[in-house]
Amino acid sequence: MGDMSDKFRHENTTQSHHGNTPAAWTTVGILLAVSVVAGVAIVIGNWWLFFASAVGGTLVALLIGKIMHVMGLGGPRPPRHSPAEVQPIAGDTSEESSTVS
């Protein structure tokens, strides 16, 4: 593959941060803590704590992550392109590749 295909591949990448954002790290950290609490609850045989932490803690973590994302601490939103704006990969001249089904 030449430089041209790499250029197009890089330009068409929608998420270059790969989840490396404060919102993602916070969500994963909370989920890790919830998993530890749920694991300890299983070991001591406290089933109500297990279900409360597993269900409630997961919902809280997801809610906090979404709030942080909306506040702008998540990754940048990928631009939405119409099919006419999308550039074909170098060397691809077929009409089928440029149409969206």
Beta strands, then each sheet from edge to edge (+ up, - down):
end
